[in-house]
């Protein structure tokens, strides 16, 4: 029909317009699905005795600064530590003298640096491609956002084109099967049409969540739709600088208050971030799951008197105050990465991203073959 031809034309040209960007974003997302496991391979466990106590954040920071200074960087700014289950390395995040962000693994019992994660690693490079195509962030991130928005239209138009004009068992089965033994053209068509159908719904969900990070107004509208409330931006509360002559052992008191939350075995982590300036606050984050971030609990503390502060906006609402809409919104990254279903979910996202990365190429090859057939 005339309408179907118009949709095909839209699908084809929007796909050609954004194909390269979509392929890069999908391929890098596929590569990043298991970055954490690959990067920490062989560096997770540390030797310790059952009687060895965990070093407090201040003691770990002192040890880390000394070792980093020995490696040539004496002007580091320690952001904080993430303690994981008993017997595992902790993660230290810091800024170097050029304001570059790094994450390293450190022995939380003896203070020895075990290895590096982020910084200029392969997966840090992959993540830059996923977010901004390795271009300056302001330019690349915008290109990724608009290409993703157009990709959603391509997926929806593809679903319309996939739908048989007449619904019967034979036609539907034909659309749901890749005919590997057919000719090259038919096989290429099935790889594009059939595999595209199988991933379309999940790909739209993944892409939509990515769009909420690219376009803040969309995030606000999405949050309002879920909760019927305004989205409050993430914010860090400030400490009372008039109390700068207050307690000197606030960090130690906060450590004693929260260190019991560190899991003895299994999943979970406790993050302890230091104030970054004279008005900054301590941030303590408890996560009951290693890979799911929607269940995190946040506490902000005045660095001078240890008083509890309000902060974090809508992103740090306590679990006891969260409604279903808040839980869905907070689980955005877990849905996007597949972590909401654990290891199985990340395998699914890996496969969806892998197929999505091939669609621009199979679509381009189909378009080129059709042009060659024209007289």
C-alpha positions as CSV (number, residue, x, y, z in Angstrom):
1,X,0.0,0.0,0.0
2,X,1.0,3.7,-0.3
3,X,1.3,4.1,3.4
4,X,3.5,1.0,3.7
5,X,5.8,2.4,1.0
6,X,6.1,5.7,2.9
7,X,7.0,3.9,6.1
8,X,9.6,1.8,4.2
9,X,11.1,4.9,2.8
10,X,11.2,6.5,6.2
11,X,12.7,3.4,7.8
12,X,15.4,3.1,5.1
13,X,16.6,6.7,5.1
14,X,16.5,7.2,8.8
15,X,18.4,4.0,9.2
16,X,21.1,5.1,6.6
17,X,21.3,8.5,8.3
18,X,22.0,7.1,11.8
19,X,23.4,3.7,11.0
20,X,27.0,4.3,11.9
21,X,26.3,6.0,15.2
22,X,23.8,3.3,16.2
23,X,26.3,0.5,15.3
24,X,29.0,2.1,17.4
25,X,26.7,2.7,20.4
26,X,25.3,-0.8,20.3
27,X,28.7,-2.5,19.7
28,X,30.3,-0.6,22.6
29,X,27.3,-1.4,24.9
30,X,27.8,-5.0,23.9
31,X,31.5,-4.9,24.8
32,X,30.8,-3.1,28.1
33,X,28.2,-5.6,29.4
34,X,30.8,-7.7,31.3
35,X,33.5,-5.0,31.8
36,X,33.5,-5.4,35.5
37,X,34.1,-9.1,35.5
38,X,36.8,-8.9,32.9
39,X,38.6,-6.0,34.4
40,X,38.7,-7.5,37.9
41,X,39.7,-11.0,36.7
42,X,42.2,-12.3,39.2
43,X,42.2,-9.1,41.2
44,X,39.2,-9.6,43.5
45,X,40.4,-11.7,46.4
46,X,43.0,-10.7,49.0
47,X,44.9,-12.9,51.4
48,X,44.0,-12.1,55.0
49,X,43.5,-13.8,58.4
50,X,40.1,-14.0,60.0
51,X,41.4,-11.7,62.8
52,X,42.6,-9.0,60.4
53,X,40.5,-5.8,60.8
54,X,39.4,-3.7,57.9
55,X,41.3,-0.4,57.6
56,X,39.2,2.7,58.1
57,X,38.9,5.0,55.1
58,X,41.3,7.6,56.5
59,X,44.0,4.9,57.0
60,X,43.4,3.5,53.6
61,X,43.6,7.0,52.1
62,X,47.0,7.6,53.8
63,X,48.4,4.4,52.5
64,X,47.1,5.0,49.0
65,X,48.5,8.6,48.8
66,X,51.9,7.2,49.9
67,X,51.9,4.5,47.2
68,X,50.7,6.9,44.4
69,X,53.3,9.4,45.4
70,X,56.0,6.7,45.0
71,X,54.6,6.2,41.5
72,X,55.0,9.9,40.6
73,X,51.7,11.5,41.5
74,X,51.8,13.3,44.8
75,X,48.9,15.7,44.2
76,X,46.0,13.2,44.1
77,X,42.6,14.0,45.6
78,X,41.0,11.0,47.2
79,X,37.2,10.8,46.4
80,X,36.4,7.7,48.4
81,X,36.4,4.0,48.9
82,X,33.9,1.2,48.2
83,X,34.2,-1.8,50.6
84,X,32.9,-5.1,49.3
85,X,32.3,-8.5,50.9
86,X,34.8,-10.0,53.3
87,X,38.0,-11.2,51.6
88,X,37.5,-8.9,48.5
89,X,39.4,-5.9,47.4
90,X,38.1,-2.4,48.0
91,X,37.8,0.2,45.2
92,X,39.5,3.6,45.5
93,X,38.4,6.5,43.3
94,X,40.6,9.5,43.1
95,X,41.5,12.5,40.9
96,X,45.1,12.9,39.7
97,X,47.0,16.1,39.4
98,X,45.4,16.8,35.9
99,X,41.9,16.1,37.2
100,X,41.7,12.8,35.6
101,X,39.4,10.2,37.3
102,X,40.8,6.8,38.2
103,X,39.6,3.7,40.0
104,X,42.0,1.2,41.5
105,X,41.7,-1.9,43.6
106,X,43.2,-1.9,47.1
107,X,43.7,-4.4,49.8
108,X,41.4,-3.1,52.6
109,X,43.2,-5.1,55.3
110,X,46.8,-4.0,54.6
111,X,46.5,-1.0,52.3
112,X,48.4,-2.4,49.3
113,X,47.3,-1.3,45.8
114,X,46.4,-4.4,43.8
115,X,45.5,-3.1,40.3
116,X,43.9,-0.4,38.2
117,X,40.4,-0.5,36.7
118,X,39.3,2.8,35.1
119,X,41.6,5.6,33.9
120,X,43.0,4.8,30.5
121,X,41.9,1.2,30.3
122,X,40.3,-0.5,27.3
123,X,36.9,-0.4,28.9
124,X,37.2,3.3,29.8
125,X,37.8,3.8,26.1
126,X,34.8,1.7,25.2
127,X,32.6,3.7,27.6
128,X,33.7,7.0,26.0
129,X,32.7,5.6,22.6
130,X,29.3,4.5,24.0
131,X,28.6,7.9,25.5
132,X,30.1,10.4,23.1
133,X,31.7,8.5,20.1
134,X,35.2,9.5,21.4
135,X,34.4,13.1,20.4
136,X,34.3,16.1,22.8
137,X,31.5,15.2,25.3
138,X,29.2,18.1,24.5
139,X,29.2,17.3,20.8
140,X,29.4,13.5,20.9
141,X,26.8,13.0,23.6
142,X,24.3,15.2,21.7
143,X,25.0,13.1,18.5
144,X,24.4,9.9,20.4
145,X,21.2,11.3,21.9
146,X,19.6,12.3,18.6
147,X,20.8,9.2,16.8
148,X,19.2,7.1,19.5
149,X,15.9,9.0,19.2
150,X,15.9,8.4,15.5
151,X,16.7,4.7,16.1
152,X,13.6,4.4,18.2
153,X,11.6,5.6,15.2
154,X,13.5,3.1,13.0
155,X,12.6,0.3,15.3
156,X,8.9,1.2,15.5
157,X,8.7,1.5,11.7
158,X,10.5,-1.8,11.4
159,X,7.9,-3.5,13.5
160,X,5.2,-2.1,11.2
161,X,7.0,-3.4,8.1
162,X,7.6,-6.8,9.8
163,X,3.8,-7.3,10.3
164,X,2.3,-9.5,7.7
165,X,-0.4,-8.0,5.5
166,X,-2.5,-11.1,6.2
167,X,-2.1,-12.9,9.5
168,X,-1.9,-16.6,9.2
169,X,0.3,-19.3,10.7
170,X,2.5,-19.8,7.6
171,X,3.3,-16.1,7.2
172,X,3.9,-15.5,10.9
173,X,6.2,-18.6,11.0
174,X,8.1,-17.3,8.0
175,X,8.6,-13.9,9.7
176,X,9.9,-15.6,12.8
177,X,12.4,-17.9,11.2
178,X,15.8,-17.2,9.6
179,X,16.1,-19.4,6.6
180,X,19.8,-20.3,6.7
181,X,19.7,-22.6,3.7
182,X,18.0,-20.0,1.4
183,X,19.8,-17.8,-1.0
184,X,22.1,-14.9,0.1
185,X,19.5,-12.2,-0.4
186,X,16.8,-14.1,1.5
187,X,19.2,-15.0,4.3
188,X,20.3,-11.3,4.6
189,X,16.7,-10.2,4.7
190,X,15.9,-12.6,7.5
191,X,18.9,-11.6,9.5
192,X,17.7,-8.0,9.4
193,X,13.9,-8.6,9.6
194,X,13.6,-11.5,11.9
195,X,16.4,-10.7,14.4
196,X,15.3,-7.1,14.4
197,X,11.8,-8.2,15.4
198,X,13.1,-10.3,18.3
199,X,15.1,-7.5,19.9
200,X,12.8,-4.6,19.0
201,X,10.9,-4.3,22.2
202,X,13.9,-4.6,24.5
203,X,15.9,-2.3,22.2
204,X,13.2,0.4,22.5
205,X,13.3,0.2,26.3
206,X,17.1,0.3,26.4
207,X,17.1,3.2,24.0
208,X,14.4,5.2,25.8
209,X,16.3,5.0,29.1
210,X,19.4,6.2,27.3
211,X,17.4,9.1,26.0
212,X,16.4,10.2,29.5
213,X,20.1,10.7,30.3
214,X,20.7,12.6,27.0
215,X,17.7,14.9,27.4
216,X,16.9,16.1,30.9
217,X,13.4,17.4,30.0
218,X,12.5,13.8,29.0
219,X,13.8,12.5,32.3
220,X,11.6,15.0,34.1
221,X,8.5,14.1,32.1
222,X,9.2,10.4,32.6
223,X,9.6,10.8,36.4
224,X,6.4,12.9,36.6
225,X,4.5,10.2,34.6
226,X,5.7,7.5,37.1
227,X,5.3,9.4,40.4
228,X,3.1,12.5,39.7
229,X,5.9,14.6,41.3
230,X,8.6,17.0,40.1
231,X,12.1,15.5,39.6
232,X,14.5,17.0,42.0
233,X,18.0,17.1,40.5
234,X,20.9,15.3,42.2
235,X,22.5,17.7,44.7
236,X,25.2,17.5,47.4
237,X,24.3,19.3,50.6
238,X,26.9,21.6,52.2
239,X,28.5,21.5,55.6
240,X,28.1,24.3,58.1
241,X,31.4,26.2,57.7
242,X,30.7,28.2,60.9
243,X,31.4,25.0,62.8
244,X,34.9,24.5,61.4
245,X,36.3,24.3,64.9
246,X,34.0,21.4,65.7
247,X,34.8,17.7,66.1
248,X,38.0,16.4,64.6
249,X,37.1,12.7,64.5
250,X,33.9,12.8,62.5
251,X,35.2,10.4,59.8
252,X,36.1,7.8,62.5
253,X,32.7,8.1,64.1
254,X,30.9,7.7,60.8
255,X,33.1,4.7,60.0
256,X,32.2,3.0,63.3
257,X,28.5,3.8,62.7
258,X,28.4,2.2,59.2
259,X,31.2,-0.4,59.0
260,X,29.0,-3.2,60.3
261,X,27.0,-2.9,57.1
262,X,29.9,-4.3,55.1
263,X,28.8,-7.8,54.0
264,X,30.7,-10.8,55.4
265,X,29.9,-12.8,52.4
266,X,27.9,-12.7,49.2
267,X,26.6,-9.5,47.6
268,X,26.7,-5.9,48.7
269,X,29.0,-3.0,49.3
270,X,29.5,0.1,51.4
271,X,30.8,3.3,49.8
272,X,32.5,6.1,51.9
273,X,33.2,9.4,50.1
274,X,35.2,12.3,51.6
275,X,34.2,16.0,51.5
276,X,36.0,17.5,48.4
277,X,36.2,21.1,49.7
278,X,35.6,23.1,52.9
279,X,31.8,23.1,52.4
280,X,31.5,19.5,51.2
281,X,29.9,16.7,53.1
282,X,30.6,13.0,53.7
283,X,28.6,10.6,51.6
284,X,27.9,7.0,52.7
285,X,26.1,4.7,50.3
286,X,25.0,1.1,51.1
287,X,24.2,-1.2,48.2
288,X,22.7,-4.6,49.1
289,X,23.6,-5.9,45.6
290,X,26.9,-5.6,43.7
291,X,25.4,-4.8,40.3
292,X,22.0,-3.3,41.0
293,X,22.0,0.4,41.8
294,X,18.3,1.1,42.2
295,X,18.3,-0.2,45.8
296,X,21.1,2.0,47.2
297,X,20.6,3.9,50.4
298,X,22.3,7.3,50.8
299,X,23.5,9.3,53.9
300,X,25.0,12.7,53.8
301,X,26.9,14.1,56.9
302,X,28.3,17.5,57.9
303,X,32.1,17.2,57.9
304,X,32.4,19.4,61.0
305,X,29.8,18.0,63.4
306,X,28.7,14.7,61.8
307,X,25.0,15.8,61.6
308,X,22.8,14.1,59.1
309,X,22.0,16.3,56.0
310,X,19.3,16.2,53.4
311,X,20.6,15.8,49.8
312,X,20.6,13.8,46.6
313,X,17.2,15.1,45.3
314,X,14.8,12.5,43.9
315,X,17.7,10.1,43.3
316,X,18.4,9.5,47.0
317,X,14.9,9.1,48.4
318,X,15.1,6.5,51.3
319,X,13.6,3.1,50.4
320,X,11.0,3.5,53.1
321,X,9.6,6.6,51.3
322,X,9.8,5.3,47.8
323,X,6.7,4.6,45.8
324,X,6.6,2.1,42.9
325,X,7.3,4.9,40.4
326,X,10.4,5.9,42.3
327,X,11.6,2.3,42.3
328,X,11.2,2.0,38.6
329,X,12.9,5.4,38.0
330,X,15.8,4.5,40.3
331,X,16.2,1.1,38.5
332,X,16.8,2.9,35.2
333,X,20.5,1.9,35.0
334,X,19.8,-1.6,36.2
335,X,17.2,-2.0,33.3
336,X,19.5,-0.4,30.8
337,X,22.4,-2.7,31.7
338,X,20.3,-5.8,32.4
339,X,21.5,-6.0,36.0
340,X,17.9,-5.9,37.2
341,X,17.8,-9.6,36.3
342,X,21.3,-10.4,37.5
343,X,23.8,-12.3,35.3
344,X,21.0,-13.6,33.1
345,X,19.8,-10.0,32.4
346,X,23.2,-8.9,31.3
347,X,23.5,-11.9,29.0
348,X,20.2,-10.8,27.4
349,X,21.4,-7.2,27.0
350,X,24.7,-8.4,25.5
351,X,22.8,-10.4,22.9
352,X,20.3,-7.6,22.2
353,X,23.2,-5.1,21.7
354,X,25.1,-7.5,19.5
355,X,22.1,-7.9,17.2
356,X,21.4,-4.2,17.2
357,X,25.0,-3.5,16.1
358,X,24.4,-5.7,13.0
359,X,21.1,-4.2,11.9
360,X,22.6,-1.0,10.3
361,X,25.0,-3.2,8.3
362,X,22.4,-5.8,7.1
363,X,20.0,-2.9,6.3
364,X,22.7,-1.1,4.3
365,X,23.6,-4.3,2.4
366,X,19.9,-4.9,1.5
367,X,19.6,-1.3,0.3
368,X,22.8,-1.5,-1.8
369,X,21.7,-4.8,-3.4
370,X,18.3,-3.4,-4.3
371,X,20.0,-0.4,-6.0
372,X,22.2,-2.6,-8.0
373,X,19.2,-4.6,-9.3
374,X,17.6,-1.4,-10.7
375,X,18.0,-0.9,-14.4
